[in-house]
Amino acid sequence: MMLAACSQATRPASPPDLAAIEQTTRPAALPSLVPSVTSTIPPVDTATPAATPTPSATLAPADTSTPSATPRPSPTPVRLSGVPLEHILVLPEAARQHIQQIADRGRALGRDANAFARVGGSVAATIHFMGRFDTGPYDLGPYADLQSTIDYFAGSFGRVGQAAKRGLTANGTLDPVWSDPEFCLPNEAPVDCEIRLQNPSVIIVVLGTNDIGNGQKFEEDLHDLLAHIVEQGIVPVLATKSDRFEGSDNRNNTIIRQMAADLQLPLWDFDRIAGTIPGRGMGADNVHLTLYDQYDYTDETAFERGYGVYNLTALMMLDAVRQVIAP
């Protein structure tokens, strides 16, 4: 199996009050917010990806209203490299209502509204994933209206945390054998360790690359993880992936998409935009994303590198979720 090297997890200077936060991770007395799953996974899409188009941004119609005293940022483009944003940032009305309910539970449990965490394998377990939105410099260019989301979640972008690890599987997220004993409690699973330490209101779930065996097992493990996160008052954001590491049938992305629909959760469908990036945004191993640490979205090169597009669309997804759940 090809697995990537990742940056060492960011280590907090000192742990928070463990007893106080630990209590917030056990909402057994609260009603379940996990919808019943009745649908089945449809046949996978085996269509050949379209040819790579030249990256471009199509802006929404110009605002012809009278300018206010304070200039406003330009509206975010409604297409990215020719792909409609609603195909990448999937947040239908049912999901919007559901994540509002989850966020309400999170507030009751004391979740930090301004914190998010990540769960996943090596693509997420690196500072190259959104890290510079905390440290700078970066230039959002025509996406300047996303600055409010960077400000809102400041401090989370540069944190790798305890639930993003090289080679992590969906099953491993709930298995204490994957936890670092330096930071995690005995018999504490990686996701619970990160929830205790970071206390997030949102978790980005980046899985599927290392789940190359039984598709049904991946589906079951992913469902268990998402249900676990939701019951603790945290909004999971599911991400599809660029690679076909489990096979050319792309079955894990199909499972992720269907799970988001079944559980009424946000879907960051990176796979939809990956086809517009040279090499689907991956390097020679066809798994790990090509780097772009300039974070300059006035530069066309940003749309020709895996992490250039990955980081921008991840920020867009966080922005869409924030606009629904922020108090």
C-alpha positions in Angstrom: 0.0 0.0 0.0 1.3 3.5 -0.8 1.1 5.7 2.2 2.3 9.3 2.5 4.6 10.9 5.0 2.9 13.5 7.1 3.8 16.4 9.3 4.0 15.6 13.0 0.7 16.4 14.8 0.6 19.8 16.4 1.0 19.4 20.1 -0.8 21.7 22.5 1.3 23.5 25.0 -0.8 22.1 27.9 -4.0 20.0 28.0 -7.3 21.6 28.8 -9.4 20.6 31.9 -9.8 17.0 30.9 -12.6 16.2 33.4 -14.7 19.2 32.2 -14.4 18.5 28.5 -14.6 14.7 28.9 -18.1 15.1 30.3 -19.2 16.9 27.1 -18.3 13.8 25.0 -21.0 11.6 26.6 -24.4 13.0 25.5 -26.2 9.7 26.1 -29.3 11.3 27.7 -29.9 13.4 24.5 -32.1 12.2 21.7 -30.4 10.8 18.6 -29.8 13.1 15.7 -28.7 10.4 13.3 -31.3 9.7 10.6 -32.3 6.2 9.8 -30.5 4.9 6.7 -32.9 3.3 4.3 -31.2 3.7 0.9 -28.6 1.4 -0.6 -25.4 2.3 -2.4 -26.1 2.7 -6.1 -23.8 1.3 -8.8 -20.5 3.1 -9.0 -19.8 5.7 -11.7 -17.1 4.2 -14.0 -17.2 7.0 -16.6 -13.8 8.2 -17.9 -13.0 11.7 -16.5 -13.3 14.5 -18.9 -10.2 16.2 -20.4 -8.5 18.7 -18.2 -9.9 22.2 -19.0 -8.0 25.4 -18.5 -8.6 26.7 -15.0 -10.9 29.7 -15.0 -13.3 31.5 -12.7 -16.7 32.6 -13.8 -18.1 35.4 -11.6 -21.7 35.8 -10.6 -23.6 38.7 -12.3 -22.3 42.1 -11.2 -24.0 43.8 -8.3 -25.6 47.0 -9.7 -26.9 48.3 -6.4 -25.7 51.6 -4.9 -22.3 51.1 -3.2 -22.3 51.3 0.6 -19.9 53.6 2.5 -17.7 50.5 3.3 -16.5 48.6 0.2 -17.6 45.0 0.2 -15.4 42.1 -1.2 -16.3 40.9 -4.6 -18.7 37.9 -4.6 -17.1 34.5 -4.7 -17.1 33.1 -8.2 -19.9 30.6 -8.8 -17.7 28.3 -10.9 -14.3 26.9 -10.2 -12.3 25.8 -13.3 -15.6 25.5 -15.1 -17.3 23.3 -12.4 -20.4 24.8 -10.7 -19.7 25.3 -7.0 -22.9 23.5 -6.0 -21.4 20.3 -7.5 -18.4 20.6 -5.2 -20.0 22.1 -2.1 -23.1 19.9 -1.6 -25.3 21.3 1.2 -29.0 20.7 0.3 -31.8 22.1 2.5 -32.3 18.8 4.5 -28.6 18.9 5.4 -28.7 22.5 6.3 -31.6 21.9 8.7 -29.9 18.8 10.2 -26.6 20.5 10.9 -28.4 23.4 12.6 -29.8 20.8 15.0 -26.4 19.2 15.5 -24.9 22.7 16.2 -27.7 23.4 18.7 -26.7 20.2 20.6 -23.1 21.2 20.4 -23.8 24.6 22.0 -25.6 22.8 24.8 -22.6 20.6 25.3 -20.1 23.5 25.3 -18.5 22.9 21.9 -16.1 25.6 20.7 -18.0 27.3 17.9 -14.7 28.7 16.5 -12.8 25.5 16.3 -12.8 22.7 13.8 -10.8 19.5 13.6 -9.7 17.0 10.9 -10.0 13.2 10.8 -8.2 11.3 8.1 -5.1 9.8 6.5 -1.9 11.4 5.2 -3.6 13.9 2.8 -5.2 15.6 5.9 -2.3 14.8 8.3 0.0 17.6 7.1 0.5 21.3 7.6 0.2 21.6 3.8 -3.6 21.2 4.3 -4.8 24.7 5.0 -1.9 25.5 7.5 -1.0 28.8 6.0 -4.5 30.2 6.6 -3.3 30.5 10.2 0.3 31.6 9.6 0.2 33.5 6.3 1.1 34.9 4.0 -1.7 34.2 1.5 -3.7 36.0 -1.2 -7.3 35.0 -1.6 -7.7 37.1 -4.8 -11.3 36.9 -6.0 -12.2 34.8 -3.0 -11.6 37.6 -0.5 -15.0 37.2 1.1 -13.7 33.9 2.6 -11.5 35.9 5.0 -14.4 36.0 7.5 -14.3 32.2 7.8 -10.5 32.3 8.2 -11.0 34.8 11.0 -13.9 32.7 12.5 -11.9 29.5 12.7 -8.5 31.1 13.4 -6.1 28.7 15.2 -7.6 25.5 13.7 -6.1 25.6 10.3 -2.5 25.0 11.5 -3.5 22.2 13.8 -3.0 18.6 12.5 -4.2 17.1 15.8 -4.6 13.5 17.1 -7.1 12.1 14.6 -5.2 12.7 11.3 -2.5 10.1 10.8 -0.6 8.4 8.1 -2.5 5.3 6.9 -5.6 5.9 9.0 -8.7 3.9 8.1 -12.3 4.5 9.0 -12.1 1.6 11.5 -8.9 3.0 13.0 -10.6 6.3 14.0 -12.4 4.5 16.7 -9.6 2.1 17.7 -7.4 3.2 20.6 -4.5 1.3 19.1 -4.1 4.3 16.7 -3.9 6.8 19.6 -0.7 8.5 20.8 -0.3 7.8 24.5 1.6 11.0 25.0 -1.6 13.0 24.4 -4.5 10.5 24.7 -6.0 8.7 27.6 -5.8 5.0 28.1 -8.3 3.2 25.8 -9.2 6.5 24.1 -9.8 6.4 20.4 -8.1 9.0 18.1 -11.3 10.8 17.3 -12.3 11.0 21.0 -8.8 12.2 21.9 -9.0 15.0 19.4 -12.6 15.9 20.5 -11.4 16.2 24.1 -8.3 18.3 23.2 -9.8 20.5 20.5 -13.5 20.5 21.5 -14.5 21.4 17.9 -17.9 22.3 16.5 -17.0 20.9 13.0 -14.9 17.9 11.9 -13.7 17.4 8.4 -13.7 13.7 7.6 -11.1 12.7 4.9 -11.1 8.9 4.6 -11.3 6.2 2.0 -7.8 6.1 0.5 -6.6 3.5 3.0 -9.9 1.5 3.1 -9.0 -0.7 0.1 -10.5 -3.9 1.2 -14.2 -4.7 1.7 -16.4 -1.8 0.5 -19.2 -2.9 2.9 -16.8 -2.8 5.8 -15.8 0.8 4.9 -19.4 1.8 4.6 -20.2 0.3 8.1 -17.1 1.8 9.7 -17.8 5.3 8.2 -21.4 5.2 9.4 -20.3 4.3 12.9 -17.8 7.2 12.9 -20.3 9.7 11.6 -23.0 8.7 14.0 -20.5 8.9 16.9 -19.5 12.5 15.9 -23.1 13.7 15.4 -24.2 12.3 18.7 -21.6 14.5 20.4 -22.9 17.7 18.8 -20.3 18.1 16.2 -21.0 18.6 12.5 -19.1 16.2 10.2 -18.1 17.4 6.8 -17.5 14.4 4.4 -14.8 14.7 1.7 -14.4 12.7 -1.4 -10.9 12.0 -2.7 -8.9 12.3 -5.9 -7.3 8.9 -5.9 -8.6 5.5 -7.1 -6.5 3.6 -4.6 -9.2 1.1 -3.8 -9.8 0.4 -7.5 -10.9 2.1 -10.8 -14.6 1.6 -9.8 -14.2 4.6 -7.4 -16.5 2.7 -5.0 -15.3 4.6 -1.8 -16.3 8.0 -3.2 -19.7 6.5 -4.2 -20.1 5.3 -0.6 -19.1 8.7 0.8 -21.5 10.5 -1.4 -24.4 8.2 -0.5 -23.6 8.4 3.2 -23.7 12.2 3.1 -27.1 12.0 1.4 -28.5 9.3 3.8 -27.3 11.1 7.0 -28.1 14.6 5.7 -24.6 15.9 6.1 -22.4 18.4 4.1 -20.4 16.9 1.3 -17.1 18.5 0.1 -17.0 16.6 -3.3 -13.3 17.3 -4.2 -13.5 14.4 -6.7 -15.7 16.6 -8.9 -13.0 19.3 -9.3 -10.0 17.0 -9.2 -10.5 16.1 -12.9 -9.7 19.7 -13.9 -6.2 19.6 -12.3 -3.2 18.0 -14.1 -2.8 14.5 -12.9 -6.0 14.9 -10.9 -3.9 16.9 -8.5 -1.7 14.0 -7.5 2.0 13.3 -7.7 3.7 10.3 -9.1 2.3 7.9 -6.6 -1.3 8.7 -7.7 -2.4 9.2 -4.1 -0.8 12.3 -2.5 -1.5 15.8 -3.7 0.9 18.1 -5.4 2.1 21.0 -3.2 1.2 24.6 -3.5 2.4 26.5 -0.4 2.2 30.0 -2.0 -1.6 30.2 -1.3 -1.8 32.9 -4.0 -5.2 32.7 -5.7 -4.4 35.5 -8.1 -1.9 33.0 -9.7 -3.2 30.5 -12.2 -0.7 28.0 -10.9 -2.8 27.6 -7.8 -5.4 25.8 -9.9 -2.8 23.5 -11.4 -1.7 22.0 -8.0 -3.5 19.5 -5.9 -3.3 21.4 -2.6 -3.9 24.7 -4.3 -7.5 23.6 -5.2 -7.9 21.3 -2.2 -7.3 24.1 0.3 -9.4 26.6 -1.5 -12.4 24.3 -1.8 -12.0 23.1 1.8 -12.2 26.7 2.9 -15.3 27.3 0.8 -16.9 24.3 2.4 -16.1 25.6 5.9 -17.5 28.9 4.8 -20.8 27.4 3.6 -21.2 25.4 6.9 -20.3 28.4 9.1 -23.0 30.5 7.4 -25.6 27.9 8.5 -24.5 27.0 12.0 -22.8 30.2 13.4 -24.8 31.8 16.2 
